[in-house]
Every structure is written in C-alpha cells, then in structure tokens.
Amino acid sequence: MPFASKLFLGLDIGGTNIHGVLVDKNGRVLARKKVPTIFTDQKDILQSISAVIGFLQNKKKGGKITGIGIAVAGLINQRAGMVYF
C-alpha cells in the first residue's frame, strides 16, 4: 500500500460535543463531523462515537485509516473501562 493512501482519524470526546476529523499524511483535513454528546447512558455515547467514525469512514475515498487518536476530557480508569468527566 502506498504511503500516500494512509489516513488518520481523530476524535475529541467532550462534555458538549464529539468532534471527529479525517486527515491525510500531511495533516490536510479531508472531512469533519460534530455531534452533541449525550449522557443518558453508555450506549448513547457509544452510538454517537460510532456515528462520527462511520461518517468519516465513508469519506476516505480509497485510502486506509491506519491510525486513530482520541482525546477525552476526564480521568480514565483502564481497569474498569470507564471515563470520569
């Protein structure tokens, strides 16, 4: 696979919105998506994150997402699999 086709996905999971971005190897933004953060339960937040990722995956136009970065406001408990806002 040529290096030029490598893409990267970034997520910012905040208290108000979930922002997503798809960039190429040079950092050029190819697509963006923003949805409100819904705190009803874990299922709602995961559905919102999945919606952002799905939207961005549909914008990759033949490239391959080879990396993902996630920013989360809060403390992460890796053992419990929880983020505390």
CORQUI-V13936 format. One record per run of one state. SS is the DSSP state (a for helix, b for strand, c for the rest). FROM is the first residue (numbers start at 1). LEN is the number of residues. Records with the same first field share a line. If there is no record, write none. Layout:
SS: FROM-LEN  FROM-LEN
This chain:
c: 1-2  14-3  25-4  37-5  58-6  73-2  78-4  85-1
a: 3-3  42-16
b: 6-8  17-8  29-8  64-9  75-3  82-3
